[in-house]
Amino acid sequence: MKQKNQGLWTLKSFVIMLVVTFIAVPVFIEGALQQALQSLFKSDLYVGTATGFVMAAVFLSALYWLMVQADDRKIGFQSFSKRYWPLILFWLLVLILGSVAIVVLMEWFGMTYENKKTNSLQQDLSLFSFILAFVSAAVISPFYEEIIYRGFFYTWLKRKGGIVFGLMGSSFIFMLVHIPTYNTLPVNFLSGLVFAWVYEKTKSLLPSMIIHACFNGIAVILTAAA
């Protein structure tokens, strides 16, 4: 990031991205647009995937506009050292084991919630639907979510309150956007912590994208195999 230009990191920019995240996207995309797509596709998997593409476009467009306004178009896409690969594998394993433990514990307490996209994939499993679900979860989501939640939100919060504040705040935001899949919210919070911590250690979004993609990809494979 250009340290001499802080335009992208103003309170106004933060509020704009919060409005996009918690008002514009839920109301107009996950609400109105999703209903229109439901009548068109008749499949929760197709609807969810199409909605995800639109969400990615809206999020990235909003952030790019802020970056243009600030005359600063760098947001963590620099390469990373090969010595970080063991770190990437370690934190992927930590995330997998931690998520399994959380899910088992929550199911033990009877806290479950159906995911429409997951159910749709299991009910209408085909090579096409599997590829669609895999691309959506392991390519599209990790790409734009890491840019938004780690590249922007984590960095903004870290600059305002330090690393711990950035870790907790960005992970909390990342957890909230996954409502209403309530049974996965603790997993989403843990994921946010891992992704942000890896970004902090490597100074690049690419390692967190790799972990995110692998984690989501494994989840899709296990869902299809169930």
ChimeraX attribute file (.defattr): number of C-alpha atoms within 10 A of each C-alpha:
attribute: neighborCount
match mode: 1-to-1
recipient: residues
	/A:1	11
	/A:2	13
	/A:3	6
	/A:4	7
	/A:5	11
	/A:6	12
	/A:7	17
	/A:8	24
	/A:9	19
	/A:10	12
	/A:11	12
	/A:12	12
	/A:13	20
	/A:14	17
	/A:15	11
	/A:16	13
	/A:17	20
	/A:18	14
	/A:19	13
	/A:20	18
	/A:21	20
	/A:22	13
	/A:23	12
	/A:24	17
	/A:25	21
	/A:26	17
	/A:27	14
	/A:28	13
	/A:29	19
	/A:30	17
	/A:31	13
	/A:32	12
	/A:33	17
	/A:34	20
	/A:35	13
	/A:36	12
	/A:37	18
	/A:38	15
	/A:39	10
	/A:40	11
	/A:41	12
	/A:42	10
	/A:43	17
	/A:44	19
	/A:45	24
	/A:46	21
	/A:47	22
	/A:48	20
	/A:49	21
	/A:50	17
	/A:51	20
	/A:52	20
	/A:53	14
	/A:54	16
	/A:55	24
	/A:56	18
	/A:57	13
	/A:58	18
	/A:59	20
	/A:60	17
	/A:61	12
	/A:62	16
	/A:63	22
	/A:64	17
	/A:65	14
	/A:66	21
	/A:67	18
	/A:68	12
	/A:69	13
	/A:70	17
	/A:71	14
	/A:72	18
	/A:73	16
	/A:74	12
	/A:75	19
	/A:76	19
	/A:77	13
	/A:78	11
	/A:79	12
	/A:80	14
	/A:81	8
	/A:82	8
	/A:83	9
	/A:84	14
	/A:85	12
	/A:86	10
	/A:87	15
	/A:88	19
	/A:89	15
	/A:90	12
	/A:91	19
	/A:92	21
	/A:93	14
	/A:94	15
	/A:95	22
	/A:96	17
	/A:97	11
	/A:98	15
	/A:99	19
	/A:100	13
	/A:101	12
	/A:102	18
	/A:103	18
	/A:104	12
	/A:105	12
	/A:106	15
	/A:107	12
	/A:108	10
	/A:109	9
	/A:110	10
	/A:111	13
	/A:112	14
	/A:113	12
	/A:114	11
	/A:115	14
	/A:116	15
	/A:117	17
	/A:118	16
	/A:119	15
	/A:120	17
	/A:121	21
	/A:122	17
	/A:123	10
	/A:124	14
	/A:125	13
	/A:126	12
	/A:127	9
	/A:128	10
	/A:129	17
	/A:130	19
	/A:131	12
	/A:132	17
	/A:133	25
	/A:134	21
	/A:135	17
	/A:136	24
	/A:137	23
	/A:138	23
	/A:139	18
	/A:140	17
	/A:141	21
	/A:142	23
	/A:143	20
	/A:144	21
	/A:145	19
	/A:146	26
	/A:147	23
	/A:148	23
	/A:149	20
	/A:150	32
	/A:151	21
	/A:152	22
	/A:153	25
	/A:154	32
	/A:155	23
	/A:156	22
	/A:157	21
	/A:158	19
	/A:159	13
	/A:160	14
	/A:161	11
	/A:162	13
	/A:163	17
	/A:164	14
	/A:165	15
	/A:166	24
	/A:167	24
	/A:168	19
	/A:169	22
	/A:170	26
	/A:171	25
	/A:172	18
	/A:173	19
	/A:174	25
	/A:175	21
	/A:176	17
	/A:177	15
	/A:178	13
	/A:179	12
	/A:180	12
	/A:181	16
	/A:182	17
	/A:183	19
	/A:184	21
	/A:185	20
	/A:186	18
	/A:187	20
	/A:188	23
	/A:189	22
	/A:190	22
	/A:191	26
	/A:192	28
	/A:193	24
	/A:194	22
	/A:195	28
	/A:196	28
	/A:197	20
	/A:198	23
	/A:199	22
	/A:200	19
	/A:201	11
	/A:202	21
	/A:203	18
	/A:204	20
	/A:205	25
	/A:206	21
	/A:207	24
	/A:208	29
	/A:209	24
	/A:210	20
	/A:211	24
	/A:212	25
	/A:213	22
	/A:214	19
	/A:215	20
	/A:216	21
	/A:217	19
	/A:218	15
	/A:219	17
	/A:220	22
	/A:221	13
	/A:222	10
	/A:223	14
	/A:224	20
	/A:225	9
	/A:226	7
